[in-house]
Amino acid sequence: MNLKLTIRSETVADVTAITDVTVAAFKSLKISNQTEHFIIEALRAANALSISLVAEVDGRVIGHIAFSPLTISDGTRGWYALGPVSVLPEFQRQGVGKALINEGLSRLRELHAGGCCLVGHPDYYRKFGFRNVPELVCEGVPPEVFFALSFDGHIPHGVVTFHEAFTANG
C-alpha cells in the first residue's frame, strides 16, 4: 500500500462521509441490496456501533468499518459482528479494507472479545483467520459465506443473530 493512510475512530463530523463511502462501495455489487448505509445508521441510532473506524487519506474519508454486538443462542457473550466494511471504489485493492479489518480486530481483542462473525466473500476473509465453523450457524445465510474467528480458541455452539439493525432498509 502506497497510500498515507490514517485509521481512526469515527467522529460525528464523519457521518455524512461514511454514508457516501458506503453507498459508493456497494453501488455496483450485485449481491448487495444497497442497504448497508441504512444498517450503519441504524446501528449508530441504537448505540450499537461497538467499534466504528474510518480510513482517511489527506483528511478525506475513503473507507469505513463497523463492529457491533451479536447474540449466540448458547448464551456466549463477547462476540461481535464485522460489517459492513466499505472502501471507495477508486481506493479498493490497495490495502485499505485490510488495514481497517486488522485495526478493528486488534481493537476487539483489546476489549477482550471472544470472537467475531461475518457474512462475506470466502476467498477474502480466510486470510484474516476467519473460517466456516459447523458449530455456528446464521439462519438464512449459506454456510459457505458465514465466517467466525475465535480470539481465545473457544468456538461457541448455536445460532448467531446479528443486531436487528441489519434488517434496516431505509
WOWO-V530204 format. One line per field, one symbol per residue. ss: DSSP state (2 for helix, 1 for strand, 0 for the rest). burial: I if it has 16 or more other C-alpha atoms within 10 Angstrom, else O. Layout:
ss = ???
burial = ???
This chain:
ss = 00001111100222222222222222000000000222222222200000111111100111111111111100000011111111102220000222222222222222000011111002222222001000011000002221111100000001111102222000
burial = OOOOIIIOOIOOOIOOIIIIIIIIIIOOOOOOOIIIIIIIIIIIOOOIIIIIIIIIOOOOIIIIIIIIIIIIOOOOOIIIIIIIIIIIIOOOOOOIIIIIIOIIIOOIOOOOIIIIIIIIOOOOIOOOOIIIIOOIIIOOOOOOIIIIIIIOOOIIIIIIIIIOIIOOOO
